[in-house]
Amino acid sequence: MAIKRAPSLFISHGAGPFAILGSPHQQPLVDLCKEIQWVLDGAKGVIVVTAHWETDRPYVSSALNPELYYDYFDNLAGQLPREAFEIKYPGKGDPELAQKIKDKLDQHGLQAILDDTRGWDHGVWVPMILLRPQADIPIVQVSIPNGRDEATEPALKLGRALAGLRDEGYIILGSGSSYHNFNAVIDSIMGQSNGASPIPSNRPFEDAMDEVAKLPDANQKAAKILKWREEFPDSEAVQPVGSSEHFVPFIVNIGAAGNDVGRKLGEWDLFGTIMSFYMW
């Protein structure tokens, strides 16, 4: 039987551990993930590209039993409950898939490095707990290019290099956020403000993402996404300069999409900001 081509999937993974801890402001994320759990059905493995692992060259997690990293901001960690450091996810790594990924990246001149010591950060375990609580699909994490010069071109190249693995049944899961002006929402997340919506709205930025995602040609997608910083509305307010790492997984997904036409699987609201999911 022919292997079904796996999707390229982008999700906005929410704030730290709060979705797993049951915070009301993250419930829309939990609900949306439950609605789309079917996307992972039949996948041979999940290749997770997250905003929380930035390197100069691609690193690939190759451990069979990675630990979980509780990678919270130092100035917030002390305000979190003990439960935030006790979250578990019994997922497995896949050393053979990791080697396959490295080989694929090396073929594209990316000189990948296998890493059998690094654990999974919350950009992996938050979405996987919500999307696949039964933990029955192997996972390999891949780092993103570091944020110098927005990392747009190398992120696009990384996605293109990973794209062929979709034909072998491996999902490319970009775990980031379509909105990530952390300073504009952190007080609301921590319950220290009235939860007022940040200004400006990120709806125009979302519309630009939607336009790129739905283009039917890989070259058209690339031409648009390479100019996102200059041309997407309010880009500096939505993805601040120097800290746009949460947008990078979307760019990787665009690269992995090829000529596929994307569709928005849904969006959720975080204190008036729009957080979107896409699939190709």
KADASUL-V664280 format. One line per field, one symbol per residue. ss: DSSP state (H for helix, E for strand, L for the rest). burial: # if it has 24 or more other ideal C-beta (glycine too) atoms within 12 Angstrom, else .. A space follows every 50 residues. Layout:
BEGIN
ss->???
burial->???
END
This chain:
BEGIN
ss->LLLLLLLEEEEELLLLLHHHHLLHHHHHHHHHHHHLHHHHLLLLEEEEEE EEEEELLLEEELLLLLLELLLLLHHHHLLLLHHHHLLLLLLLLLHHHHHH HHHHHHHLLLLLEEELLLLELHHHHHHHHHHLLLLLLEEEEEEEELLHHH HHHHHHHHHHHHHHHHHHLEEEEEEELLLLLHHHHHHHHLLLLLLLLLLL LLHHHHHHHHHHHLLLLHHHHHHHHLLHHHHLLLHHHHLLLLLLHHHHHH HHHHHHHLLLLLEEEEEEEELLEEEEEEEL
burial->....#################.#.##.###.##..##.##..######## #####.#######..#.#####.......#...#..#.#.#####.##.# ##.##..#.#.####..###############..#.###########..# ################.###############.###.###.......#.. .##.##.########..#..##.###.##..#.##.###...######## ########.#.#.#################
END
